[in-house]
Amino acid sequence: MPAMPEEPLPPPPPPIPPAPRPVIPIEQPPDDLANLDSTPVMPISEPGVIAPAPFAQVYAPPPGDAGVPPSMTMSPPPIPQSYYPPAYPPAATLPPAWPADPLAYRNRGVAGYQRPGVITALAITAIIVAALSFITSVFSGCTAVAVTTYAKRTGAFARTAPTITLPKTASQGITVTADGLAASEREVIARALRIKMNRRLSPKRELQLDGFLAEHGRKIVDDQTITNKSVAPLIAQVGQEFATAGSASPDFFVFKNNPLPGRLILKDDAAIFKPDDYSPNLTTHTTEPVTDEPAAPPIPVSNGLEDEQAQALLARVQQLGNNRVTTAQLSTLNSLMQSPTSANWITDSSTIPGLTAQVKSAAVQSDGSVTITFTMGKLALDPQGNLVGPMPAAPTVAPTTLPSGAVTPFVMGSISVDKGACTLGIIDAALSALLAIYLLVIAILSLRSSGAPRKLFVIYALVKIACGTAAIIGFAWIMQTLAASNDPNGFAQSMTSSFKGMAQAALTISAIGIAYPIAILLTLTLSKSAKDYYNSGT
């Protein structure tokens, strides 16, 4: 293929002329150069050249020394004060880590030394002991007061308890054999059986029991052990046997640990003892003989109120009647209350408040009549003082015929105790209660910033030890002198046992209470912290 001819290039464009530069006028420096900064310029060392440290200079002895070259006559520069740390002061100039004088605990405040832990523990324990001591003091005092009160009341009952002697009864016609027991011994055994049964036997079975003991009593009960305490353990079991339809169930008593163990069965017409060794049964049939003596008259329930008691009752009626009860009505009421008919409205009481509390109201009507309401009934009197309605008969009780031939009403028995022992117990209880309050105050003061002086704890400890010793002596004395007498029913003996248990508990509590004051004395004497705390007192 033939070659194309080359075209010529276009000519270059003309050059663009440069823009003219602006002319900046040169400011002339001011003629006044007084205001220019005249601070010299900090010299700058040449690169790579470091000024030597002051301590790197060569030490030279003072000038004037012979034989010293001139290059060593330069004196060392002074050492900067801030370059090295300050020297540690000697131990003699340091303040003591613990003050040499007694510890001023109370003057240090919160930022200084605090109360020793033993003092804090002593104060907190004192609060607890104070509360317990107050409660136990109340218990001890109530025990001593109860023993004194019941001994006084039962002594009064024993002096005024009447004894009713009945005429000869059927049991006095029973013949006592050589193996039989006397009437008093038979009554002890019968009472023990009744206590085990928690009820009384029927009169017919009481008669059969009495006849059996009068004939064979010494065979089953040793005559050397017939007392209230010795007979009860011999009775191992009581109860009633099965019976046929239409007949009463026989009562049975099982005797153990006695001369002839066995089973005693009581029926309405016989008494049968079956020995455990299968020896022949002991059987008795006791019949009630006919007597020509007249029946005993009924006994009034009450003989009426005493004059002092009646006057207190009348005053109560007049008070409830707003002083509108007339003299005639009060006179009739006084006669009724001092006669056996008083038992229709009033129950006998050993205290005057117990009698007056039975008067509930006294309503005076518009016509002048008065209606008095008692606990047991009502009594109405007209304006002239006459009883409205028929005169009620005096309540009576028929005499109880027992095999022994004589009977006494229920006697609670009397309790005797030494008055000095009870007085000592009451005084100790009162002082112990006051000491408990005193200890509580000391404990509260000990927890404050001022603290409580040591002598307050010492006074408490010494007085408490003395009171505790007196309490131990007093309650031990009460237990030793507490006794029951004139106690055919065993009631006073049971009360005596209860009071002895209470006195034993009070004695034990008093003995334990002495341990705390002894612990206080030992703590204040042996604890170094406690001694230093109180020696620094203010």
C-alpha positions, 0 to 999 in steps of 0.5 A, spaced: 500 500 500 502 506 498 505 511 503 500 517 505 504 524 505 505 527 511 501 534 513 505 540 516 504 541 524 500 548 526 504 553 528 505 554 536 500 560 539 503 566 542 506 566 549 501 570 554 505 575 558 505 575 565 501 579 570 504 585 573 506 584 580 503 589 585 508 594 589 508 593 596 511 599 600 516 598 605 514 601 612 520 605 615 521 603 622 519 608 627 524 613 630 522 612 637 525 605 640 524 606 647 518 601 647 522 595 644 523 589 649 530 589 651 530 582 655 536 579 653 535 573 648 537 566 652 543 563 649 542 557 646 548 552 646 551 549 640 548 542 638 551 536 641 554 541 647 551 539 654 553 544 660 557 540 665 553 539 671 555 542 678 557 536 681 561 534 675 567 539 676 573 537 679 574 538 686 580 542 688 583 544 695 583 551 697 588 556 694 594 557 697 596 549 698 603 548 696 604 543 690 597 544 688 597 545 680 593 551 678 587 547 675 585 544 681 584 551 685 577 551 683 572 550 689 566 546 688 560 550 687 554 549 692 549 543 692 542 546 690 538 545 696 532 541 692 536 536 689 537 531 694 531 529 699 531 532 706 535 528 711 531 523 716 531 526 723 534 522 728 529 518 733 531 522 739 527 528 735 521 524 733 514 524 737 512 518 741 508 513 737 504 512 744 503 517 749 507 516 755 502 519 760 496 515 762 491 514 757 486 520 756 481 516 753 475 521 755 479 527 752 481 524 746 474 524 742 472 520 736 479 522 732 483 519 738 483 513 742 476 509 743 473 506 749 476 499 751 472 493 748 472 490 755 468 496 758 463 496 752 462 489 753 461 490 761 456 495 760 452 491 755 452 485 759 450 490 765 443 492 761 441 485 760 443 482 767 439 488 770 433 486 766 433 479 768 435 481 775 429 485 776 424 479 774 427 474 778 427 479 784 419 480 783 419 472 783 423 471 789 419 477 793 412 474 790 414 467 793 416 470 800 409 474 800 405 468 798 408 463 803 407 468 809 400 470 806 398 462 806 401 461 812 397 466 816 391 464 813 391 457 814 393 458 821 387 462 822 383 457 818 386 451 823 384 455 829 377 456 827 375 450 824 370 446 827 369 439 829 363 436 829 362 429 833 356 425 831 353 420 835 354 412 835 354 409 828 353 402 825 361 402 824 362 403 831 358 396 832 364 392 828 368 388 832 376 389 831 380 382 831 387 381 832 388 382 825 384 388 824 386 396 824 384 401 829 379 406 826 384 412 825 388 407 821 382 405 817 380 412 815 388 413 813 387 407 808 380 409 806 382 416 804 388 413 800 383 409 796 379 415 795 385 419 792 387 414 788 380 413 785 379 421 785 372 420 787 368 417 794 365 410 795 358 409 796 356 408 803 355 401 802 362 400 800 365 404 805 362 400 810 364 393 807 371 396 806 371 398 814 369 392 816 374 388 812 380 392 814 377 391 821 378 384 820 384 383 816 387 390 815 394 387 818 394 382 813 395 386 807 398 393 810 404 393 815 401 397 821 408 400 822 407 404 815 400 406 816 401 414 814 399 418 808 405 418 805 406 410 806 400 407 804 399 411 797 405 407 794 402 400 796 396 401 791 398 400 784 392 400 780 384 402 781 378 401 777 371 398 776 370 391 774 365 389 769 358 387 771 352 384 769 346 388 767 342 391 772 348 391 777 353 396 779 360 394 777 365 392 783 370 397 785 377 393 785 384 395 788 391 392 786 396 392 792 403 391 791 409 391 795 405 390 801 405 383 806 400 380 802 400 382 795 393 381 791 386 384 789 381 387 793 374 387 790 368 391 794 361 390 792 355 393 796 354 386 800 361 384 801 369 385 800 373 380 797 381 380 797 384 375 792 392 374 794 397 373 788 400 367 791 393 363 790 392 362 798 385 362 800 381 369 799 379 373 805 372 375 805 367 379 809 360 381 809 358 387 814 351 388 815 349 395 818 346 394 825 340 397 828 341 402 833 335 405 838 339 412 838 335 418 835 337 421 828 342 426 829 339 433 827 341 437 821 347 442 821 346 449 819 350 451 813 352 457 816 351 460 823 351 467 820 355 473 820 359 476 825 357 483 827 363 487 824 362 483 817 354 485 818 356 492 819 360 492 813 355 489 809 350 494 811 354 500 809 355 497 802 347 496 802 346 503 804 352 506 799 348 502 793 342 505 795 344 512 795 343 513 803 335 512 802 335 505 806 331 506 812 333 505 819 328 499 820 330 496 813 337 496 816 335 493 822 331 487 819 337 486 814 342 486 820 338 480 824 337 476 817 345 477 816 347 475 823 342 469 823 343 462 819 338 464 814 344 469 811 346 462 807 340 464 803 344 470 800 351 470 802 357 465 802 361 465 807 368 469 806 374 469 810 375 477 808 370 483 809 371 485 801 369 478 799 362 479 803 361 486 800 363 484 793 357 479 793 352 485 794 350 487 787 345 492 787 340 496 792 334 499 789 329 503 793 323 504 790 318 510 790 314 507 795 320 506 800 321 499 799 328 496 797 330 490 793 337 488 795 340 483 789 346 478 792 350 474 788 345 468 790 338 471 790 334 477 792 331 480 798 325 485 798 323 489 804 317 494 805 318 501 808 317 499 815 323 494 814 318 487 814 321 482 809 316 481 803 314 474 802 315 468 807 321 467 811 326 462 808 328 457 812 336 456 814 340 451 809 342 445 813 346 439 811 345 432 813 351 429 818 355 424 814 355 417 817 362 414 816 364 407 818 369 411 823 363 414 827 366 421 827 367 426 821 370 432 821 368 437 815 373 439 810 380 441 813 385 445 809 390 444 814 395 449 816 402 451 814 407 454 818 414 457 817 418 462 820 416 469 820 424 471 820 425 467 814 420 470 810 421 477 812 429 476 810 426 474 803 422 480 802 427 485 804 432 481 799 427 481 793 426 489 794 433 491 795 435 486 789 430 490 785 433 497 786 440 494 785 437 492 778 435 499 777 441 502 779 445 497 775 441 499 769 443 507 770 451 505 771 450 501 764 447 507 760 452 512 763 458 507 761 456 507 754 456 515 754 462 519 752 463 521 760 463 514 762 461 511 769 466 512 775 469 505 777 467 506 784 459 505 782 461 498 779 464 496 785 459 499 790 454 495 786 458 488 786 459 489 794 452 490 795 449 485 790 454 479 793 451 481 800 444 481 798 445 474 794 448 471 800 442 473 805 437 471 799 440 464 800 440 464 807 433 466 807 430 461 802 434 455 805 431 458 812 424 458 809 425 451 806 427 448 812 422 451 817 416 450 812 411 445 814 404 442 814 400 440 820 393 438 822 392 436 815 387 430 814 386 431 807 393 432 804 391 439 802 396 443 806 402 438 804 401 439 797 401 446 798 407 446 802 411 441 797 409 447 791 412 452 796 418 449 797 419 448 790 418 455 789 423 457 794 428 452 791 428 456 785 429 462 788 435 460 792 438 457 785 436 464 782 440 468 787 446 463 787 447 464 780 446 472 781 452 472 785 456 470 779 455 477 775 458 481 781 464 477 782 465 477 774 465 485 775 470 485 781 475 480 777 474 484 770 476 491 774 482 488 778 485 483 772 484 487 766 489 492 764 485 496 759 480 497 764 485 499 769 488 504 764 481 506 762 479 508 769 486 511 771 486 516 766 479 519 769 477 526 769 
